[in-house]
Amino acid sequence: MSTYHETVVLQGHIIDSLILAKVLDRIVMMGGTFDLQDVNIGKTREQPSSARIVIRAASKAFLDEILNAIQPHGALIERGTDCRTELVPDDGILPDTFYATTHLPTQIRIAGRWLDVDRIEMDLAIVVNEEGSAAHAIPMGDVRRGDRVIVGREGIRVIPLQRPHERDVFGFMESQVSAERPHGHIIADIATRMRQLRERHRQGQTDAKVLLAGGPAIIHAGGRDALTWLIEQGFIHILFCGNALAAHDMEADLYGTSLGYKLTGGQPLPHGHEHHLRTINRIRTIGSIEAAVHSGVVKQGIMAACVRQTVPVVMAGTIRDDGPLPGVITDSVHAQQAMRALIPGVGLALLVASTLHSIATGNLLPATIPTVCVDINPSVPTKLADRGSFQAVGLVMDAGSFLTEVGRTLGRLV
């Protein structure tokens, strides 16, 4: 029986990061066979390894599927070819065979030289400038007629993550999701990373911001005071949320309730279900959250801390929002653009108690950004990992306990 074959090359720390093993396993699982050729193993931790692999499959279609599956692990077709481009036929429409990105570092080959792809994230296209000297990832809706975008898979190199030297929870292959895992050492590693990033941020270094994307369960579960402290102490530098977190945070300040339940005693108050509506109406009357804080109407809490610490906040609305509050972005595409604009410089992402905002943020993050997803529902961090954010460490616990414990580890007196 005739077979189709292709030779691919793997380079880097392919042994200790288990990349070679993953590639070979994927080839066999997809029905292919392989011959290992010219395997060179680095003798020290710093020295890279390399391998040439001849892959065989029963049909060209099967071979193409295997090549597509192993490309995110850094497998590069040996025969040196440049990438191919086609012109965008119309605004917001890509050629049929456009290359869809992963969130791993990516390079393209043009005129025999490799270029880094800027602004990488998953599920985008790659546009190349007219001179062929620069490339960046771009959402489908942002392409314009006449843009040159990458098509096919030739001349594209994906660089897999390597196992880091530091041994902490953010180490390679540490992101299993389980309600049975102890949380103490994970939170200690997160706190250590946050402390380091705060110091670097104060020194003006890049890639040192901590992003938190959170939902209203932070308020309901008792995490409001801890998150406020983290913002005031300079540990959080960007906040993504929706209408609800902001509304219930300010409801807590104005009425001492969250969803009408008294925060100190957990008792529902008469007509308490109206409190978040009256809060939203009050802020709309004033004109903005910033004005409400500066005028002293809103005195304490997450939003007040963000205003006083000049922490940028993106509030992305949903179909069920009340009001909404001034500043909530009700167009989801515009909200995504606002979130995307704040991603550069992020060195750690905390996704806490919000399925929609966690997954939306995870989709925007390069794989190189350490990420923590915290939710009482294990399906949330699992879903995030299944969608491709494999770098996300999953913690199954309630938001209040997580933020309180992080704050305590960082020096907050509880």
Secondary structure, 3 states (H helix, E strand, C coil): CCCEEEEEEEEECCCCCCHHHHHHHHHHHCCCEEEEEEEECCCCCCCCEEEEEEEEECCHHHHHHHHHHHHHHCCEECCCCCCEEEECCECCECCCCECCCCCCCEEEEECCEEEEEECCCCCCEEEECCCCCCEEEECHHHCCCCCEEEECCCCEEECCCCCCCCCCCCCCCCCCCCCCCCCHHHHHHHHHHHHHHHHHHHCCCCCCEEEEEECCHHHHCCCHHHHHHHHHCCCCCEEEECHHHHHHHHHHHHHCEECCEECCCCCECCCHHHHHHHHHHHHHHHCCHHHHHHCCCCCCCHHHHHHHCCCCEEEECCCCCCCCCCCEECCHHHHHHHHHHHCCCEEEEEEECCHHHHHHHHHHCCCCCCEEEEECCCHHHHHHHHCCCCCEEEEECCHHHHHHHHHHHCCCCC
